[in-house]
Amino acid sequence: MREEDLVKNLLELIDNIDMYELGLKERVKEEMERYNKFQALMGFKTDSEVKPKKVDMRTFVKYILKEGSMIEKRELLSNMRSKLVLTKEGFTLQK
């Protein structure tokens, strides 16, 4: 399988996974807060009518899988509580 196909399969898996399964709740939460602060510093005022869109944990995890560095992706996948198994069809979770 090509890397793009594996990432696509992982993104589908993320849609159906319990976020606690990732084991990164605090780390992802900190990164999301950092991103939201960055948006505020770039001129988005939180008290105005035009507010930056808050990013939820699932969206942020998908962003890491799509655009993150190899280290970020590795950290994300290595902290999953269930075992990630690669089959001919793609990834599955094994508890």
Summary of the structure (lengths in Angstrom):
residues: 95
radius of gyration: 15.3
end to end distance: 23.5
largest distance: 50.0
contacts: 220
relative contact order: 0.20
helix: 57%
strand: 8%
